[in-house]
Amino acid sequence: MKYLLPIFFSLASLLAVAQKIIAPGEVYNPGEEIYTPTLGFKAVVPQDWMGTLPQNSTIFLLSSLKGLDGSIYLLGDTTNFEMMKAGWTQGLELEEGRVLKSDGNFVMKDDLLTSGVILTGTDQNINKGFIAARCGEYGRCVSALLICEEKYLEEMKKSVDDFLESVIFVNPIIKNEYDGFDWKQFLGNKKFVHYDNVVGTKSINEVWLCEDGSFMSKLKRTGVVKGEIGKYKGKHKGTWATTSFGKTGTLTLNFNKLLPVEVELMIEDEQIFMNGKRHVALAASMCK
């Protein structure tokens, strides 16, 4: 069973492994240091795991090199422990009415917050979950969500602990300009999700943009559409277009049987905003 959660992430390590700035499609081996300058995180890939940031995705994934059924999903964000507790309690809305959420057993020890994870809305729960987070200076936190078979839970929790213990918070390097940023190239074949409260909680609006120029939306509240949501609420399809370059731009959504909608775009600190609302970018698996 696979779940996604929106990450981004080093000093030479004790093993003298050179740090690497995370790049899509690259594979990071055990012991390698990974680094994201704009979000201010450094960390080390745990032993017996490999890391990767898939193409067309903002999700950083750790996969077991032992061939075990388990994955760790990593998220860096500007937040705090109280906001994360609220988000974990509310849960992450998945497909078919299922919700991935905290089991309510929060443990706070030093600078580490942990909780068990449950999946609601299903009769089968063969996989188990665990989530942990550390927060540091500069207003940044890093979370790790583990989903695995129950028999591997305790073993893999140790890997989550090892990863979070390796995290070093550094002063983010803020980029003020994105000269030449191609919005059309970036938006194609991606799903954009706006969450309630904090990233990784219940989704409010979802938009799928395919490279062939088609789109599908699933809107619950205002955001992508300014003002009253009205007839745009629910699932809709249409075509999209943009000719924008740079830090800001405009996305045009041509809805079938509804008036077109223009969406203001902005990228800042490697985060995407639509009409001022932060949206997480994921690979759009529905696009062919």
C-alpha positions, 0 to 999 in steps of 0.5 A: 500500500503506497501513500504520498506525502508532500519534502525538501532537504549538510558540513561534511559528515564524519565519514567525509561524504560530500553533501549533495543539493537535492535534485529530481531523479538522482539517487542518494545512497546510505550515508550520503548527505542531502541538502536544500538551501532554500528550506535550510535542512541538512540530513544523512540518508540512513543505512539500508535505505536509498533516497530519491526525489522523483521527476515532476514531484516535490516528494522526497522518498526513502526506500528500503534496500533490504527489499522490505515492504516499507517507505518513509516520506519526508516533508520540510515546512515552516510550521511548529509542533502545535500546528503539526499536532493539529494537522496530524489529528485532522489527518490526510485525506486519501482516495475513497474516503480513507483518512491517514491520521494520528492515533492520538498518542503524542509523545514529546521528548526534547525536540522530537514529536512522535505519534502512531498512525492509523488508516480510517475508512477501511476494513483492512489495515495490514500496514502500520504507520509512525510519524515523527518530527523535529523543529529547529531555529529559523522556524523550520520543521522536518517530518518523517512518515513511515508506512510499513508492514506491522512486523517491520514497524519497530525496526524501521522506526529506528531508521526514522530516528536515525534520519531525524537525529542527523538533521541539521537546521541551517540559515535558509538561502532565500532566492528573490528572483526566478528569472527565466522560470518556465511556468508551462514546463513546470505545471505540465503533468502535475497535481496541485493540492491546497491543504487546510491548516498545514501541509499534509492535512485534509485537502481543500482544492486539487487541480490536475494539469496535463501536458496535453493541455487538459485539466481536471479540478476538484474544488471545495472552497475558494482559492483557485477560484476567487470569491464565491466558489459557486458552480466551480465546486466539485469535479470539473474538466477543461483546458489550461494555458500559460505563457508566463516566465519568471517568479510570477505568472498567470494560469488560465483554466478554460472550464467546460460549460463554465466561464474561464478562470485566471489564476495568479501564480507565484514561486517563492522559496521553492513553494508554489502559490495560486492566488496567494494560497500555497499548493503542493506539487505532486506527479499527476499519475492520471495524465498520460 
